C-alpha cells in the first residue's frame, strides 16, 4: 500500500491530493476501514523518503490532504 500511495502522490506531484481521493485510489472505493490508516501510511512513507538536512517531500495540506513537492506547501 505504501508503494501505491507514493505512486498516487507522484502522479499528482505539486498538487494537493484530498484524503478521500487517496483513500479511493489506494484502498478502493469500497474501503470500509478507519480513514486514519492514511495518516499511518503517510508517516511510514515520510520516515523512509525524508532525509535529515534535506527538504521534506510529503507535505500536509490543511483541510485537504497531502502533497508531494520539493517546495514547502503554502
Rosetta blueprint (number, residue, H / E / L):
1 X L
2 X H
3 X H
4 X H
5 X H
6 X H
7 X H
8 X H
9 X H
10 X H
11 X H
12 X L
13 X L
14 X L
15 X L
16 X L
17 X E
18 X E
19 X H
20 X H
21 X H
22 X H
23 X H
24 X H
25 X H
26 X H
27 X H
28 X L
29 X L
30 X L
31 X L
32 X L
33 X L
34 X L
35 X L
36 X L
37 X H
38 X H
39 X H
40 X H
41 X H
42 X H
43 X H
44 X H
45 X H
46 X H
47 X H
48 X H
49 X H
50 X L
51 X L
52 X L
53 X L
54 X L
55 X L
56 X L
57 X L
58 X E
59 X E
60 X E
61 X E
62 X L
63 X L
64 X L
65 X E
66 X E
67 X E
68 X E
69 X L
70 X L
71 X L
72 X L
73 X L
74 X L
